[in-house]
Amino acid sequence: MNRRKHKKRKYELKRIRRLQKQTGGAKRRRVGKSVVSDGAMVYSDSVNDILDRNHFAKGTVQLLVNKTADMTVPPCFSMINNPEETIAWIRKLYAYGQDVRIEKIRFSHLKCYDIDLAASTFMDIVVASLKRYRRKIKRPLHFEGKMPTDGECKDILVASGIVKHLNAYTTGTYDEKKVKPFPLVEGRYLAGKSDKVATELTQYYNKCLKEHGYMLNVGGKNRLSHIFGEVLLNCESHGGEDSIWYALGHYQFYENEKVGELQLTFITLGNTIYEGIHNAATSETKAKLQKLFERHKSLFSSNWTKEMAATVFSLQEGVSRLRSSASEGNSSRGNGTINMIRLLNEIGRTDSGSVPQISITSGNTHIVFDGKYQLLKQKFEQDEIFGSKVLSIIAFNENNDIYEKADVDSVKCIKQHFPGTAISIKFYLDSKYLEKMHG
């Protein structure tokens, strides 16, 4: 009996150590001025599978044969403002990490002046998957880095980025009164976490809002929680059975301007929006998509593709991969993402005129929401796709016509393929603006 208990206890200890390694509680090692953890995110094995399935390292140039690879982060490391170079750089990182001749990768963020949370988080996800993979094949990979001594880039890296996610010691720190992170949340396909995380995100936003003398009322909490819930439900259900999703937040207060900046990112690795709506949608949605393609047939070109048209289509009210008028509960499905973007565009401006920066990157499509085009009510009468309804439409063109191609400055075809969907949001909390607009 005692022997059996001893074996069971030994097994439990091994299991706990294994879980600790998966969640960042692994052994640390000292590297120069910092101590870097060998921990990794829980689902990093699956990340590796998804990236390999998408040939993420294919075509990247590998000239290094040294044991150490030095990588300088681009000056603009942003999924909003520079997705092409950002994705290309992370693909190169992934290729280096899979090269077993390389034992160490050294990052330098010293030239990075513009960083957004989506780019930083995607990099961290890839780093964690590489560490896990190399540990699995018994060819460990180590990381070091240099970062700015002050500024937003340093604060993101320490509070919400690579330093935080590798559980690394560093000489840098951040002012907890001015910086408030929302910790990384990971989830799987249909994990059932969307409601809980939506509530936590709403509480987080309210906490940041209180820094500016405001707080959400009950109606505001319910509305925001519902919108976040829709976005997270999309993350949970639209990426495919093997998908993984992440949510993260970062708030920064700027003393000289008395303005707060809040960044949110939602990343799903798996199917792109186009793959989800084209391959895995209900027959009703597929039929509508084919009718849309017929209407756009003469417009398709290298800068207006089927993928781009389908991605824009997916953002319209009443369009969903799971929508079916014959299925109870799915007949009114729409897209919560566009509701969130509309709301944040309303409340996320500053009195001095700064507007939110928001982008959606999926596959080879990059959509920028810069305020030029708005979500507007449009009346359809006996339309072959939308029927006879009044719906909210954002077509990203002068006529707000879903049957015309979008403006190339707002909907872009990028060469670098993102293996899933990244929503990147940067908006503001300004007491003067809130008082003027909302009282």
C-alpha positions in Angstrom: 0.0 0.0 0.0 2.8 2.4 1.0 4.7 1.5 -2.2 1.6 2.3 -4.3 1.2 5.6 -2.6 4.8 6.5 -3.1 4.6 5.7 -6.8 1.4 7.8 -7.1 3.1 10.7 -5.3 6.1 10.4 -7.6 3.8 10.5 -10.6 2.0 13.6 -9.3 5.2 15.4 -8.7 6.4 14.7 -12.2 3.0 15.9 -13.6 3.2 19.2 -11.5 6.8 19.9 -12.7 5.6 19.3 -16.3 2.8 21.8 -15.9 5.1 24.3 -14.2 7.4 24.2 -17.2 4.4 24.7 -19.6 3.2 27.7 -17.7 6.5 29.5 -17.2 7.5 28.1 -13.9 10.5 26.4 -15.2 14.1 26.7 -14.2 15.8 30.0 -14.8 19.4 30.6 -16.0 21.5 33.8 -15.7 22.5 35.5 -19.0 24.5 38.7 -18.6 22.3 41.3 -16.9 19.1 39.2 -17.1 17.9 35.7 -16.1 16.0 34.0 -18.8 13.4 31.3 -18.1 13.2 28.1 -20.1 9.4 28.2 -19.6 6.9 28.2 -22.5 3.3 28.9 -23.2 1.0 25.9 -22.7 0.0 25.3 -26.3 3.3 26.0 -28.0 3.5 22.5 -29.4 0.3 23.1 -31.3 1.6 26.5 -32.5 4.5 24.7 -34.0 2.2 22.3 -35.9 0.0 25.2 -37.2 3.1 27.2 -38.4 4.6 24.2 -40.1 1.3 23.4 -41.7 1.3 26.9 -43.1 5.0 26.6 -44.3 5.8 29.6 -42.1 9.6 29.2 -42.5 9.5 28.5 -46.2 11.3 31.0 -48.4 13.2 32.8 -45.7 16.8 33.4 -46.4 19.2 31.6 -43.9 22.8 32.6 -44.3 23.9 32.1 -40.7 25.8 29.0 -39.7 27.1 30.4 -36.4 25.8 29.2 -33.1 24.4 32.7 -32.3 21.9 34.6 -34.5 21.6 38.4 -34.0 18.2 39.8 -34.9 17.5 43.6 -34.9 13.8 44.3 -34.4 12.4 46.6 -37.1 12.0 50.3 -36.1 8.3 50.0 -36.8 7.3 46.6 -35.3 3.6 46.8 -35.8 0.7 44.7 -37.2 -1.2 48.0 -37.7 1.4 50.1 -39.5 3.9 47.6 -40.9 2.5 44.1 -41.2 4.6 43.1 -44.2 8.0 43.6 -42.5 6.7 42.5 -39.1 5.5 39.1 -40.4 8.6 38.6 -42.6 10.8 39.3 -39.5 8.9 36.8 -37.3 9.1 34.2 -40.1 12.9 34.7 -40.2 12.9 34.2 -36.4 11.0 31.0 -36.8 13.4 29.7 -39.5 16.4 30.5 -37.3 14.8 28.7 -34.3 14.3 25.6 -36.3 17.9 25.5 -37.4 19.6 23.2 -34.9 23.0 24.7 -35.6 21.8 27.8 -33.9 21.9 27.6 -30.1 21.2 31.2 -29.2 19.2 34.1 -30.6 19.9 37.6 -29.5 17.3 40.3 -30.0 17.8 44.1 -30.1 14.9 46.4 -29.7 17.2 49.5 -29.4 16.1 50.9 -32.8 12.4 50.1 -32.3 10.4 53.3 -31.9 6.9 52.0 -32.8 5.7 48.7 -31.3 2.2 47.4 -31.0 0.9 44.6 -28.8 -0.1 42.3 -31.6 3.4 42.2 -33.1 5.0 41.8 -29.7 2.5 39.0 -28.8 2.9 37.1 -32.0 6.7 37.2 -31.6 6.4 35.8 -28.0 4.1 33.0 -29.2 6.7 32.0 -31.8 9.5 32.2 -29.3 7.6 30.0 -26.8 6.9 27.4 -29.6 10.6 27.3 -30.6 11.8 26.8 -27.0 9.3 24.0 -26.5 10.2 22.3 -29.8 14.0 22.6 -29.2 13.7 21.2 -25.7 11.6 18.3 -27.1 14.4 17.3 -29.5 17.0 17.9 -26.9 18.7 20.8 -28.7 17.8 23.7 -26.4 17.6 27.2 -27.8 18.3 30.2 -25.6 17.3 33.9 -26.0 18.9 37.1 -24.9 18.0 40.7 -25.7 18.7 44.4 -25.5 15.8 46.9 -25.0 15.5 50.7 -24.6 16.0 52.1 -21.1 12.7 54.0 -21.2 9.6 54.6 -23.3 6.6 52.7 -24.4 8.6 49.9 -26.1 10.4 49.1 -22.9 7.2 49.2 -20.9 5.4 46.8 -23.3 8.4 44.4 -23.3 8.6 44.3 -19.5 4.9 44.4 -18.6 3.3 42.6 -21.5 6.0 41.3 -23.8 9.0 39.0 -24.1 10.4 39.7 -20.7 7.1 38.9 -19.0 6.3 35.8 -21.1 9.8 34.3 -20.8 9.7 35.0 -17.1 13.0 36.8 -17.4 14.8 38.9 -14.9 15.9 42.3 -16.2 17.3 45.5 -14.9 14.4 47.4 -16.5 11.1 47.9 -14.8 7.9 49.9 -15.3 5.8 52.3 -13.2 2.8 50.3 -12.0 0.9 53.5 -11.4 1.1 54.3 -15.1 1.2 50.9 -16.7 -1.5 48.3 -16.2 -1.3 45.0 -18.2 -4.1 42.5 -18.8 -2.3 39.2 -18.7 -2.1 36.8 -21.6 -5.0 34.4 -22.0 -4.7 31.3 -24.1 -7.6 29.2 -25.4 -8.4 26.3 -27.7 -11.2 25.6 -30.1 -14.6 25.7 -28.3 -12.9 25.9 -25.0 -15.8 27.7 -23.4 -13.7 30.6 -22.0 -15.2 33.5 -24.0 -17.7 34.6 -21.4 -15.3 34.6 -18.5 -12.6 36.4 -20.4 -15.1 38.9 -21.7 -16.1 39.8 -18.1 -12.5 40.1 -17.1 -11.7 42.4 -20.1 -14.6 44.6 -19.2 -13.4 44.8 -15.6 -10.0 45.7 -16.9 -11.3 48.5 -19.2 -13.3 49.8 -16.3 -10.2 49.8 -14.1 -8.3 51.8 -16.7 -11.3 54.2 -17.2 -11.3 55.0 -13.4 -7.8 56.5 -13.8 -9.6 59.2 -15.8 -12.4 59.9 -13.3 -15.0 57.7 -15.1 -16.5 54.3 -14.7 -19.0 52.2 -16.6 -22.6 52.0 -15.5 -24.4 48.7 -15.5 -25.6 49.1 -19.0 -22.1 50.0 -20.2 -20.7 47.0 -18.5 -23.3 44.7 -20.1 -22.8 46.2 -23.5 -19.0 46.0 -23.5 -19.0 42.5 -22.0 -21.4 41.3 -24.7 -19.3 42.8 -27.5 -16.0 41.3 -26.1 -17.9 38.0 -25.7 -18.8 38.0 -29.4 -15.2 38.7 -30.4 -13.8 36.0 -28.2 -16.5 33.6 -29.4 -15.3 34.2 -32.9 -11.8 33.4 -31.7 -13.0 30.2 -30.2 -15.1 29.0 -33.0 -13.8 30.4 -36.4 -10.2 29.2 -36.4 -10.9 25.5 -36.9 -10.7 22.5 -34.7 -6.9 22.7 -34.2 -6.8 26.5 -33.6 -5.4 28.4 -30.7 -6.4 31.9 -29.6 -4.8 34.6 -27.4 -6.1 37.8 -25.8 -3.9 40.5 -24.2 -4.2 44.1 -23.0 -1.8 46.9 -22.1 -2.6 50.3 -20.7 -0.2 53.2 -20.5 -0.8 56.7 -19.0 1.1 59.7 -20.5 1.6 62.3 -17.7 2.4 65.2 -19.9 -0.8 64.8 -22.0 -3.1 63.5 -19.3 -4.2 60.8 -21.7 -4.2 57.0 -21.4 -3.5 54.6 -24.3 -5.0 51.2 -24.2 -3.9 48.4 -26.6 -5.8 45.2 -27.1 -5.0 42.2 -29.3 -6.9 39.1 -30.2 -4.8 36.5 -32.1 -6.2 33.3 -33.6 -3.8 30.8 -35.2 -5.5 28.4 -37.5 -7.9 29.1 -40.4 -7.9 32.5 -41.9 -11.2 34.4 -42.1 -11.3 33.5 -45.8 -10.6 29.8 -45.1 -13.3 29.7 -42.4 -16.0 31.4 -44.5 -15.1 29.6 -47.8 -14.4 26.1 -46.5 -16.3 25.6 -43.3 -19.3 27.9 -43.5 -23.0 26.9 -43.6 -24.5 26.3 -47.0 -26.4 29.5 -46.6 -23.3 31.6 -46.1 -21.4 29.8 -48.8 -24.2 30.5 -51.3 -24.1 34.2 -50.5 -20.3 34.2 -50.8 -20.5 32.7 -54.3 -23.1 35.3 -55.4 -20.7 38.0 -54.1 -17.8 36.5 -56.1 -20.0 36.6 -59.2 -20.7 40.3 -58.7 -17.0 41.0 -58.2 -15.8 38.8 -61.1 -14.8 41.6 -63.3 -13.1 43.5 -60.5 -10.6 40.8 -59.3 -7.0 41.6 -59.8 -3.6 41.3 -57.9 -4.8 44.0 -55.5 -8.4 42.8 -55.1 -8.6 39.1 -54.6 -11.4 36.6 -53.6 -9.8 36.4 -50.2 -10.0 40.2 -49.7 -13.6 40.4 -50.9 -14.6 37.5 -48.6 -12.8 39.1 -45.6 -14.6 42.4 -46.1 -17.9 40.5 -46.6 -17.4 38.7 -43.3 -17.4 42.0 -41.4 -20.9 43.0 -42.5 -23.9 42.8 -40.2 -25.7 39.5 -40.4 -22.8 37.7 -42.1 -21.3 34.8 -40.1 -19.6 31.5 -41.0 -22.2 29.8 -38.7 -25.2 31.8 -39.8 -28.3 29.8 -40.8 -31.8 31.1 -40.9 -33.1 27.5 -40.5 -31.1 26.9 -37.3 -32.5 28.3 -34.0 -29.8 30.4 -32.3 -27.8 30.9 -35.5 -30.4 32.9 -37.5 -29.3 36.2 -36.1 -25.6 35.7 -35.9 -23.5 38.6 -37.0 -19.9 39.8 -36.4 -19.1 41.1 -33.0 -15.7 42.4 -34.2 -17.2 45.2 -36.2 -19.4 46.2 -33.2 -16.3 46.4 -31.0 -14.5 48.5 -33.6 -17.5 50.9 -33.9 -17.7 51.3 -30.1 -14.0 51.9 -29.7 -14.0 54.4 -32.5 -16.8 56.3 -30.6 -15.1 56.4 -27.2 -11.4 56.0 -28.0 -10.5 59.5 -29.4 -8.7 62.4 -27.8 -9.7 66.0 -27.4 -6.7 67.0 -29.5 -7.9 64.9 -32.5 -6.0 61.6 -32.1 -8.1 58.7 -33.4 -7.9 54.9 -32.6 -5.7 52.7 -34.8 -7.2 49.4 -35.6 -6.3 46.6 -38.0 -7.4 43.1 -38.9 -4.7 40.9 -40.6 -5.8 37.5 -41.9 -4.0 35.5 -44.5 -2.8 37.9 -47.2 -5.4 40.6 -46.3 -4.8 43.6 -44.2 -7.6 45.9 -43.2 -7.0 49.3 -41.6 -9.7 51.2 -39.7 -8.5 54.8 -39.6 -11.8 56.6 -39.5 -11.9 57.3 -43.2 -14.8 54.9 -43.7 -17.6 54.4 -41.2 -20.2 51.7 -40.5 -23.4 53.1 -42.0 -27.0 51.9 -42.2 -27.9 50.8 -45.7 -31.3 49.7 -47.0 -31.5 46.7 -49.2 -34.6 45.8 -51.2 -34.9 42.3 -52.6 -31.2 42.0 -52.7 -29.9 38.5 -53.8 -27.6 38.3 -50.8 -29.0 40.5 -48.1 -32.7 40.3 -48.9 -34.9 43.3 -47.9 -33.3 44.7 -44.7 -31.6 47.7 -43.2 -28.1 46.6 -42.2 -24.9 48.2 -41.0 -22.4 48.1 -43.8 -18.7 49.1 -44.1 -17.5 48.5 -47.6 -14.3 50.7 -47.4 -15.2 52.7 -50.6 -16.7 56.1 -51.4 -20.2 54.8 -52.1 -20.1 52.3 -49.2 -21.2 49.7 -51.8 -20.4 46.1 -50.9 -20.5 45.2 -54.6 -17.6 47.6 -55.4 -14.0 46.9 -54.6 -12.5 48.5 -51.5 -10.1 51.4 -51.3 -6.5 50.1 -51.6 -5.4 52.3 -48.7 -7.9 50.6 -46.4 -7.9 47.0 -47.6 -4.5 45.9 -48.7 -3.1 42.7 -50.2 0.1 41.8 -48.4 2.7 39.3 -49.6 3.4 37.9 -46.2 0.8 35.4 -45.1 -0.6 35.5 -41.5 -1.6 32.0 -40.5 -4.9 32.9 -38.9 -6.3 36.3 -37.8 -4.7 39.1 -35.8 -6.9 42.0 -34.5 -4.7 44.9 -33.3 -6.3 47.8 -31.4 -4.8 51.0 -30.1 -7.2 53.6 -28.6 -7.3 56.4 -26.0 -8.8 57.3 -22.7 -9.1 61.1 -22.5 -11.1 62.8 -19.8 -11.6 66.0 -21.8 -13.0 64.1 -24.8 -15.2 61.8 -22.7 -16.6 64.9 -20.9 -17.2 66.8 -24.1 -18.8 63.9 -26.0 -20.5 61.8 -23.4 -20.9 63.9 -20.3 
